């Protein structure tokens, strides 16, 4: 498989994950409750699949530098997401708004970097 196709597929998966993340953030901020566990699992599954695909591309066929930076940011966002899920959501504690925003900002910057590579043809 070629790296461009893998990155394009990862970007599509991340787009779906981002839409789910926006919905979950909306629930958390608007209603002051945690989103349903199924939303969190779906969000993590989609994002995890995309990161796994990017890791495979990185280690097998290589990726442009910007995509590598995006991957690093996604790995950091994944660590933050895992902490949010395991440290708060699964325990029934409200997700901390600051950590939620930090997780989202890291993921958005990674998404934008990957989008520049995929859509810009770099």
Order of alpha helices (4+ residues) and beta strands (2+ residues): alpha-alpha-alpha-alpha
